[in-house]
Amino acid sequence: MAQSTSIEWTQATWNPVTGCTKVSPGCKHCYAARMANRLEAMGQPRYANGFRVTLQHDLVELPLSWRKPRKIFVNSMSDLFHDAVPIDFIRRVFSVMESAGHHQFQVLTKRAERLHSLRHVLPWPRNVWMGVSVENERYLERVSRLAEVPAAVRFLSLEPLLGPLPFLPLENIDWVIVGGESGPGARPMHAEWVREIRSQCREWGVPFFFKQWGGTRKARTGRTLDGKIWDEFPHPPLEGERRAPTPTPQSRRPGGPPRKRPRGGSRTPRGPTPRPWSRGSR
């Protein structure tokens, strides 16, 4: 359940929970569900329940045995904030992440409501990065809930990107990942959607990571955007360092008309001032 991975923005996966249920359009062609069903058919004991939510109690402390520091994607095969995962179990996972301070843990959820409701009962050590998945404008409320979580790094996974996001609320967001859907039945992602998100990240000084174009044969479509690989990472604050204030974007796009005011509040026009610990590349 812990293994190296080909996911471009992490180095290993750790699955103290397996299984999930679909909650929004981004789940339609879930890779984890396909993989779980395949592993169940192969007789893999971890997946005797198929893709039903299963707590893997014996794997909770596994990262403590890994001496080499690494970025770890937590629950690539599930969602830690699924309603079927007890609060006490979530606390155990967070306690292990806090103890394993030499690693960086990347937690991603579509269940921003539950994350938000638990934000004050969980520890938030600086090595825990917390993110939400957003596939189209209908689910931007997940970003607003994430912005109130006291994580050292808050990030967005806009994958699979299924529509344009012209007004991303990037205040208090430290990293953005964009990717197209891949595998059987993959829905297309338009290049102009990606470029628009990249432009907003430039304006806000937020690191931008382009994961893939996707498609049924993602190896052929690659991950180059306008002739470049975009592998920017956030730089978490050091121990005792306060978060730098979020910069405000430019009021105009270069060569374009004034930006419309994003939904959900006003922003003071100002030139972008990148956060010193938020711009980085691998």
N, C-alpha and C positions, 0 to 999 in steps of 0.2 A: 504494500500500500504506500510505501515511500520509495520513490524512484527518481532517476534522472528523467528529463523530459525534453521534448523538442519545442515546447512553448517558448517563443522567442524572448519574452520579458521576464522569465524566471529561470531557476537552475535546478529545482527539484520539486516534487509534489509530495504532499503528506495528507493522507485521507483517514482521519479518525472517524469520519462519517462517510458512508456510501449511500447512494440512492437519493432520489429527489422526485418532485412532481412539477408539471409545467404550469407556469403562472402568467406568461405573456407571449407575444408572437416570436420573440427571440428564442424561445424554447422549442419551436416547432420541429427543428431537425437536430435536436440535442446530440452532440457527439458522445457525451457521457452515457446517455441512455443506450445508444447503439453499442458502445463498448461493453457496458454492463450485461446486456443481453447476450453478446457474443461470449463473454467470460462465463456466464451462467451455463450456456450450452456446452462449453468446454469442461464444465465440472469444477471451476475455480471455487473453492469453499467460501471465500470472502463474498461471493456473489450468489450464494445459495438462495437468497431472497430476490434475485434479479435486481431491479432498480428500485425496490422498496427501501425506504429510509432505514438504515441499519447502523447502530452504534458499534464501532470497532474499539472496544474498551482497551484491548491489549496494545493498541497502537498510539494511545494518547501521549505517552512519554517518549516515544521514539526519537524526536529531534534532540533530546538531551544526550543521546548516545553519539550524535554526529559532531565530531570535533572540528572539522573544517567549516568555517563560516560560509553560508550560502543564502541566496534568496530562495524562499520556500513558498510555493503556492499552496495555500491551505484549502483542502477539499475541492480538488479539481473534479472530483466525481460526485459532488453533492453541494449543498448550501448549508453552512454552519447555522444560519439563522432560520432554517426551516422550522415550522411550527411543531414538527414531530421531534425536534431535538430539545431535550429538557434544559432549562436554564442552568441547573447544576452542572450538566455536562459541558455547556458552553463555557462556564466559569473554569472548569478543569482545563479545557483547551487554552484559554487565555492565561491561566496560571503557568502552564508549561511554556508558552511563548515568552512570558515575562522572565522565567528562569533561564531560558535559552537565549540570553542577551547577545550572544555572538552571531546569531542568525538574524535575518530580516524576513518577517512573515508577511505575506501578501494575502489578505482575506478579501473575498469578493462575494457579493450577494445581490440578488434581485429583490430580496425581502427587506427593503429599506425601512418599512414601518416597524418591524420587530427590532431591527438594529437600533432605530431611533428610541424605541421604548426602553431598551436595555442599556443605553449609552452611559447612564450614571451608576450602574451596578457592576460594571466590568472595569478591570484595570486597563489603562492605556499606556503601556510602556513605549518608549520611542522606537523600538524595533518592530512595532506592529503597524503595517500599512493597511488602511481600510478603504475598500472601494465598492462601488455599485455599478451594475450593468445597466446600460440604457440603449435601446435599439431604435427608438424614434421619439418624436416630440411628445407623444402621449405620456411618456414615462419620465419626463423631466423632474417630476416631483421627487423622485428618488435622489436627485442631486441636492435638492433643498434640504432633505432630511440628513443626508450625509454631511453637509456643511456644518451641522450642529453637533457632530460627533467629535469628541476631543482627541482624535488620533493625531499622531505626529505627522503622518502623511495621509492625505485623502486623495483618492484617485478614481477616475472614470474609465470603465471599459466599454467603449462604444462598438461592441461586436456581438452579434452580427449587426452592422449598421444597415438599417432597412429604410431609412428616409433621411431627408436633410435636417440638420440641427442648426438653423441660422442664429439662434439666440441661446447659446449655452450659458448657463449661470456659473461662471468660472471663479467667482469670488470665493475664497477659502478652499479652492481646489488646487492640488499640487502636481498633478500628473494626469495626462490623457492618453489612452491607448485607443487606436482605431483599427478595425479589421473587418473584412468582408466575410460572409458566410462561406463555408467550404463543405464538401461532401455531397452525397446524393441529394438532389432537389435544391441545391444552393440557390438562393435568391440574389439577384445582381446588386452591386453597390456602385453608385455613380461617382466618377472622379471628382465632379464639382462638389459633391457633399464632403469629400475628404479634404479638398483644398480649402473649403470654407471653414472647416473645423481647425485646420492648421493655421489659417489666418487669425482666427480668434485666439488660439494659443499664443501666437506671436504678440498679439496686442496685449494680452494679459501677463505675458512672461511665464507661461506655464509650459513645462517640458512636454514634447509631443513625440509619441512612439507609434510608428505605422507598422502594424503587425503583418498584414497580408491583404492582397486583393481577393483571395478566396476563389470560389468557383468549384466545379466538379473535379478539376485537376489543378490544385493550388500551386503545385511545384512549377507549373508552366507559367502561371500568371505572376508569380514572384511577389516581392514586397518593396519594389523600387517606386518611389513617387517623384516625378519630375527629375529623374536621373540621379536620385539620392536615396540612401538608406537612412531613415529617420529613427535613430535608436537613443533618444534622449531619456534620461532618468532623473528623478528628483534626488536632491541631497537632503536627507533628514537633518534636523537640528541636532547639534551635539548636546551631550548631557548638561543640563543647566542653562542651555541657550533658549531664549524665547523665540517663538515664531515671529518672523518678520511680517509687517503689515502687508496685506494683499494689495498689489498695485492696481490702479484703475486703468482702463484701456483708453486708447485714443478716441476722440469724438468722431474722427473721420477715418475711413479706410484710405490708404494711399491711392490717389487718383480717382476716388469715388465720392458719392454723396454722403452726407452725414448719416451715421448709423441710427436706425430707429431705436427707441428706448426698449430694452429687453423687458419682457413680462416679469413681474414680481418685484419691481422696485427701480429706483433711479440710480445712476452712477455718475459720479463727478468726472467730466472730461479732463483728461490729463495724459501726458505721454507715458508709455509703459516703463516701469521700473522693475526689472526682473528681481525676484527674491534671491538673495545671494546663495541660499542653499537649495534652490529649486531648479536651477538650470544645470544640466549635466548630460554627459553622453558616455556610452559604454566604450 
